Amino acid sequence: MREALLIAAVDPLIGGVLVLGDRGTGKSTAIRALAALLPPMRAVAGCPYACDPEAPAAACPHCAGGAPRRAETRAVPVVDLPLGATEDRVVGALDLERALTRGERAFEPGLLARANRGFLYIDEVNLLEDHIVDLLLDVAASGINTVEREGLSLRHPARFVLVGSGNPEEGELRPQLLDRFGLACEVATPADIPTRVAVVRARDAFERDPAGFHAAHAAAERATRETILAARARLGAVAVPDAALEQAARLCLALGTDGLRGELTLMRAARALAALDGAATVGDAHLARVAPAALRHRLRRNPLDEAGSTARVARAVAEVFAA
């Protein structure tokens, strides 16, 4: 899970991370902790969509006015999307205060606007209402939120990394939404006593002295932030040879994945992992490490194979890379 989140932080094009597993295993805690590890970003001052100052202004209704754009440094947004959020809260709606007090028809940005260039986190994503899922699918595919309601007609950028968590026992994700996640991880309750004791001690230490706990781990957080920055800087220089792409294609063919999104995600994730490792070229080891997360949620159900998706990917990896 940690590796998948770091990969998504290095290359947002991967498409986000889905974390499924038992209750009480720290899924939400780990995802929300990502905010403290992300290096700050440059954004247009005063822009509610946190536009990149180097990007064209035409796509943003705030920046398209032609006024000089001043840059500022902001924290990368990690926005929570609650299960009970209304459609107006998610996509934005008419600013009622300005409409009533000034008679102006103005747009009040929603959660998708706040999440632009950042992360949108949905806890219990498998319980999300269908009409909100439909909205997310449209925006995730285009990177643009289109609002046509209450006399408003507006488009604004909404490119974000989708991160979800949930317990599969409480319900399954719609296949369309599942396919939008680049990486999927399974988290299980630790089965060894030393790990369980270490987790309980760490949680107790945090509750007793949150400031001291943060101070004790500040150096490790800085090191992780520097690792992400360094990996981003060398990502474009990491080579993906044809041999690696052929191995990725063989693996997807062996597993019978639909379409080519599996190969694309596998290639991008392996490249980001190589950048995190400081490697100049993607190799079989990188592909093998990211294959379970990139492919386990893209497999068709096979009634003749009782093995789980993770076991099927591991078996295919052993067969393909041994050839």
Summary of the structure (lengths in Angstrom):
residues: 323
radius of gyration: 21.2
end to end distance: 28.7
largest distance: 71.5
contacts: 960
relative contact order: 0.14
helix: 52%
strand: 16%
